[in-house]
Amino acid sequence: MHPAHQQYQPVVLQRPPIAPVRPDLIAIVGFGNRASVLAAPATAAAPTITQVIQNVIPSQSDGLGGGTNIAAGLRVAGSLLRNAPKGFRRRAWLLSDGMPNCEENEIFPQLQLLTSQYVNVNTIAFGNDADVKLLQRIAAATHNGRYFQVNDLAALTRAFVGSQPHHHSIATKPELTVYVIDKSGSMWDPMGTSKKIDIVQQALLKLVHYKKQLFS
């Protein structure tokens, strides 16, 4: 048959399968005189995250002590962030309502270690008695670190949720975020009509709800 009259079959191009979008991971560290992992890294949909926020965050029976050891909080956060899954961005949020009174000289060595591992650190001065200058210095010392002054639930929710992306796609890198929460005795003092620690609890629940919707 003449080539001009040959029948050609169309070539069907197969699209490669689209990889699923990997959800962000959340972890929670509490600190007083010492620091401890309250919630290991998990997705917002994991029941353990909500359970910790509801039951452990507002509890004073975790044995952390009544001091403010920011260095210990950063140290424990770093141990989690160093083990982030491959391809994940790494970020810590440090929230404190007072002045550090334990291991003060260890704060910036811990911060330098985090910075060398490409961890971004955002800081929140919670209430009027926080060490504003220190928290500003901590945020400024890391790449893209941000500082927030917060005095109520609305402002804390804006800090946590407003900093999140409005959508995720396969091109968006997932993130492991460790929330480093001050659980010193003053966190049970009032802020407006609620205790400070209860405001943190409600803001974290709103953050988890937002991330659930984002990745559903």
C-alpha positions as CSV (number, residue, x, y, z in Angstrom):
1,M,0.0,0.0,0.0
2,H,1.2,3.5,-0.8
3,P,2.5,5.3,2.3
4,A,0.0,8.1,1.7
5,H,-2.9,5.6,2.2
6,Q,-1.6,3.9,5.3
7,Q,-3.8,4.1,8.4
8,Y,-2.0,5.6,11.3
9,Q,-3.2,4.9,14.9
10,P,-3.3,8.0,17.1
11,V,-0.7,8.0,19.9
12,V,-2.4,8.3,23.3
13,L,-0.1,9.9,25.8
14,Q,-0.5,8.6,29.3
15,R,-0.3,11.2,32.0
16,P,1.9,10.2,35.0
17,P,-0.1,9.7,38.2
18,I,-0.4,12.8,40.3
19,A,1.2,12.4,43.6
20,P,-1.1,13.2,46.6
21,V,-0.5,16.4,48.4
22,R,1.3,15.7,51.6
23,P,-0.3,17.3,54.6
24,D,1.6,19.4,57.1
25,L,2.6,17.9,60.5
26,I,2.0,19.5,63.9
27,A,3.9,18.9,67.2
28,I,3.5,20.5,70.6
29,V,6.2,21.1,73.2
30,G,5.5,22.5,76.6
31,F,8.0,24.1,78.9
32,G,8.3,25.3,82.5
33,N,11.4,24.6,84.4
34,R,12.0,21.8,81.9
35,A,10.5,20.9,78.5
36,S,8.7,17.9,77.2
37,V,7.0,16.7,74.0
38,L,3.3,16.9,74.6
39,A,2.2,15.8,71.1
40,A,4.6,14.1,68.7
41,P,4.5,15.1,65.0
42,A,1.1,14.2,63.4
43,T,-1.4,15.6,60.9
44,A,-4.1,17.9,62.1
45,A,-6.6,15.1,61.5
46,A,-4.8,12.8,64.0
47,P,-7.0,12.4,67.1
48,T,-3.9,12.6,69.4
49,I,-3.4,16.3,68.4
50,T,-6.9,17.4,69.4
51,Q,-6.8,15.2,72.6
52,V,-3.5,16.9,73.7
53,I,-4.9,20.4,73.1
54,Q,-8.1,19.6,74.9
55,N,-6.7,17.7,77.9
56,V,-2.9,18.3,78.3
57,I,-2.5,22.0,77.4
58,P,-4.8,23.2,80.2
59,S,-3.4,20.8,82.8
60,Q,-0.9,21.7,85.4
61,S,-0.2,18.1,86.3
62,D,2.4,17.5,83.6
63,G,5.4,18.0,86.0
64,L,7.1,20.7,84.0
65,G,7.4,23.1,86.9
66,G,6.5,26.8,87.2
67,G,9.6,28.4,85.7
68,T,10.3,29.8,82.2
69,N,13.0,27.8,80.5
70,I,12.9,28.9,76.9
71,A,16.2,27.2,76.1
72,A,14.7,23.8,77.1
73,G,11.7,24.4,74.9
74,L,13.9,25.2,71.9
75,R,16.1,22.2,72.6
76,V,13.2,19.8,72.6
77,A,11.7,21.4,69.5
78,G,15.0,21.0,67.7
79,S,15.1,17.3,68.5
80,L,11.8,16.9,66.7
81,L,12.6,19.2,63.8
82,R,15.9,17.5,63.1
83,N,13.9,14.3,62.3
84,A,11.4,16.0,60.0
85,P,10.5,13.9,56.9
86,K,12.6,14.5,53.8
87,G,11.3,17.5,51.8
88,F,9.5,19.1,54.7
89,R,10.1,22.7,55.7
90,R,10.8,23.2,59.5
91,R,9.4,25.9,61.7
92,A,8.9,26.6,65.4
93,W,6.5,28.9,67.1
94,L,7.7,30.1,70.5
95,L,5.0,31.5,72.8
96,S,5.9,33.0,76.2
97,D,4.2,35.3,78.6
98,G,7.2,36.2,80.9
99,M,10.9,36.5,81.5
100,P,13.2,33.5,81.2
101,N,14.5,32.4,84.5
102,C,16.2,29.1,83.7
103,E,19.2,28.4,81.4
104,E,19.1,32.0,80.1
105,N,22.6,31.7,78.7
106,E,21.6,28.7,76.6
107,I,18.8,30.4,74.6
108,F,21.0,31.7,71.8
109,P,23.3,28.7,71.5
110,Q,20.1,26.6,71.0
111,L,18.8,29.2,68.5
112,Q,22.1,29.1,66.6
113,L,21.8,25.4,66.3
114,L,18.2,25.7,64.9
115,T,19.3,28.4,62.5
116,S,22.2,26.2,61.2
117,Q,19.6,23.5,60.5
118,Y,17.4,26.0,58.5
119,V,14.6,26.2,61.0
120,N,12.5,29.3,61.0
121,V,11.4,30.5,64.5
122,N,8.4,32.8,65.0
123,T,7.8,34.3,68.4
124,I,4.7,35.4,70.3
125,A,4.9,37.9,73.2
126,F,1.7,36.8,75.1
127,G,0.4,39.6,77.3
128,N,2.1,42.6,78.7
129,D,4.7,40.9,80.9
130,A,6.6,39.0,78.1
131,D,10.2,39.7,77.4
132,V,9.5,41.6,74.2
133,K,13.1,42.5,73.3
134,L,14.2,38.9,73.8
135,L,11.4,37.5,71.6
136,Q,12.1,40.1,68.9
137,R,15.8,39.2,68.9
138,I,14.9,35.5,68.7
139,A,12.7,36.0,65.7
140,A,15.1,38.3,64.0
141,A,18.0,35.8,64.4
142,T,16.4,33.2,62.1
143,H,15.6,33.4,58.4
144,N,12.1,34.8,57.9
145,G,11.4,34.6,61.6
146,R,8.4,36.8,62.6
147,Y,7.5,38.4,65.9
148,F,3.9,38.9,67.2
149,Q,2.5,40.8,70.2
150,V,-0.7,39.2,71.3
151,N,-3.2,40.2,74.0
152,D,-6.4,38.2,73.2
153,L,-7.8,35.2,71.4
154,A,-8.5,37.0,68.2
155,A,-4.9,38.2,67.8
156,L,-3.5,34.8,68.7
157,T,-5.8,33.1,66.2
158,R,-4.7,35.6,63.5
159,A,-1.0,34.8,64.3
160,F,-1.5,31.1,64.1
161,V,-4.0,30.8,61.3
162,G,-3.3,34.0,59.3
163,S,0.2,32.9,58.7
164,Q,-0.9,29.7,57.0
165,P,-1.2,29.3,53.2
166,H,-4.7,29.6,51.8
167,H,-4.3,26.5,49.6
168,H,-1.9,23.6,49.1
169,S,-0.8,21.9,45.9
170,I,1.8,19.4,44.9
171,A,4.2,22.3,44.3
172,T,3.8,23.4,47.9
173,K,6.4,22.0,50.3
174,P,4.8,20.5,53.4
175,E,5.9,21.7,56.8
176,L,6.6,20.3,60.2
177,T,5.6,23.0,62.7
178,V,6.4,22.7,66.4
179,Y,4.4,24.9,68.8
180,V,6.6,25.6,71.8
181,I,4.2,26.7,74.6
182,D,5.0,28.4,77.9
183,K,3.4,26.4,80.7
184,S,4.8,28.4,83.6
185,G,2.6,29.3,86.5
186,S,1.6,32.7,85.1
187,M,-0.1,31.1,82.1
188,W,-3.0,30.4,84.5
189,D,-3.4,34.1,85.2
190,P,-6.4,35.9,83.6
191,M,-6.3,37.6,80.3
192,G,-9.6,39.4,79.9
193,T,-12.3,37.0,81.0
194,S,-10.3,33.8,80.4
195,K,-7.1,32.2,81.6
196,K,-4.1,32.7,79.3
197,I,-3.6,29.0,78.9
198,D,-7.3,28.6,77.9
199,I,-6.8,31.2,75.2
200,V,-3.8,29.2,73.8
201,Q,-6.0,26.1,73.8
202,Q,-8.8,27.7,71.8
203,A,-6.4,29.2,69.3
204,L,-4.7,25.9,68.7
205,L,-8.1,24.2,68.2
206,K,-8.9,26.8,65.6
207,L,-5.6,26.2,63.9
208,V,-6.2,22.4,63.8
209,H,-9.7,23.0,62.4
210,Y,-8.3,25.2,59.7
211,K,-5.6,22.7,58.7
212,K,-8.2,19.8,58.6
213,Q,-10.2,21.8,56.1
214,L,-7.1,22.8,54.1
215,F,-6.1,19.1,53.6
216,S,-9.5,17.5,53.4
